[in-house]
Amino acid sequence: MRLGASTSGLRFDVKFAIMTKARDTRPIGWIKAAQREFAEFPQDARSRFAGALTIIAEGRKPDIAKPLTGLGSGVMELALKYRGDAFRVVYALQIGEAIWVIHAFQKKATKGIATPKHEIDVVRERLKRLREALK
């Protein structure tokens, strides 16, 4: 299923993908841009994140998950170090019944371990648009 909304002439597509329900799991939805970003990750990193998302869909918390503060309850970040690089996947637990993957990015070397402000801004805007699209 694909939902679309227009904001200031920009097209915002929400692509909803449902994982196979071999077990009692929640569906996982992907914002189209996040899915494209995720596809750019190395295959091994994608596999590790896919395993973590499966754990989340089963109602458990993987060891690479942590809350992403400042964006409201239920917004979480998967953080993975892979071959000297840092990759992140941001997802939301409390938007409908699905788990929504909001953003995926490679963290560039900046100060400390904090998520860069421009990445937080992307997440904030995508969350806003997703909530509007699902009304």
C-alpha positions in Angstrom: 0.0 0.0 0.0 1.3 3.4 -0.8 0.1 6.7 0.7 0.9 10.0 -0.8 0.7 13.6 0.5 1.8 16.8 -0.9 3.5 19.5 1.1 4.5 22.8 -0.5 4.6 21.2 -3.9 6.9 18.4 -2.7 5.7 14.8 -3.0 5.9 12.7 0.1 5.4 9.0 -0.4 5.0 6.5 2.4 5.6 3.0 1.3 4.1 0.4 3.6 5.8 -3.0 3.5 4.6 -5.8 5.6 7.1 -8.5 6.7 6.0 -12.1 6.5 4.2 -13.1 9.6 5.8 -16.5 10.4 5.4 -15.7 14.0 3.2 -13.2 15.9 4.8 -10.0 14.8 3.9 -6.4 14.2 4.2 -5.2 10.6 7.1 -2.9 9.6 6.4 0.1 7.5 9.1 2.0 5.6 9.1 5.6 4.5 10.2 5.4 0.9 13.3 7.6 1.3 14.4 5.6 4.3 14.2 2.4 2.3 16.4 3.9 -0.4 18.9 5.1 2.2 18.9 1.7 3.8 19.6 0.0 0.4 22.9 2.0 0.2 24.2 0.3 3.3 26.7 -2.6 2.9 24.9 -6.0 2.7 26.3 -7.3 6.0 25.1 -4.1 7.8 21.6 -4.4 6.2 21.4 -8.0 7.4 22.2 -7.1 11.0 19.7 -4.3 10.9 17.1 -6.6 9.4 17.7 -9.0 12.2 17.3 -6.2 14.8 14.0 -5.1 13.1 12.7 -8.7 13.3 13.5 -8.7 17.0 11.6 -5.5 17.4 8.6 -6.8 15.4 8.5 -9.8 17.8 8.1 -7.4 20.7 11.7 -7.6 22.1 14.5 -5.0 22.2 17.8 -5.7 20.4 21.0 -4.8 22.1 21.8 -2.1 19.4 18.5 -0.2 20.1 18.4 3.0 22.2 15.8 5.8 22.6 16.3 8.9 20.4 15.7 11.7 22.9 13.9 14.9 22.1 11.5 13.4 19.5 8.8 12.0 21.7 8.1 8.7 23.3 8.6 5.6 21.1 11.2 7.0 18.7 14.2 4.7 18.7 17.6 4.4 17.0 19.5 1.3 16.0 23.2 2.0 16.1 25.7 -0.2 14.4 29.5 0.0 14.0 30.6 -1.8 10.9 34.1 -1.9 9.5 35.1 1.4 11.1 31.9 3.2 10.0 28.8 4.0 12.0 25.3 3.3 10.6 21.9 4.3 12.1 18.3 3.3 11.5 15.6 5.4 13.2 12.2 3.9 13.8 8.9 4.8 15.6 6.9 2.4 17.7 3.8 4.4 18.5 2.3 5.4 15.1 -0.5 3.0 14.4 0.0 -0.7 14.8 3.1 -0.8 12.6 6.7 -0.2 13.4 7.8 2.6 11.0 11.3 3.0 9.7 11.8 6.8 9.4 15.4 7.3 8.4 18.6 5.4 7.7 22.0 7.1 7.5 25.7 6.6 7.8 27.0 8.8 10.7 29.9 10.9 9.5 32.7 11.7 12.0 31.7 14.6 14.1 32.0 15.5 17.7 31.1 12.6 20.1 28.5 10.0 19.7 25.4 12.2 19.5 23.2 12.0 16.4 23.9 15.1 14.3 21.3 17.9 14.4 20.6 17.8 10.6 19.8 14.1 10.9 17.4 14.8 13.8 15.8 17.5 11.7 15.2 15.0 8.9 13.6 12.6 11.4 11.4 15.3 12.9 10.1 16.4 9.4 9.5 12.8 8.3 7.6 12.0 11.5 5.4 15.0 11.0 4.7 14.1 7.4 4.0 10.4 8.3 1.5 11.4 11.0 -0.3 13.7 8.5 -0.3 11.0 5.8 -1.8 8.4 8.2 -4.7 10.6 9.5 
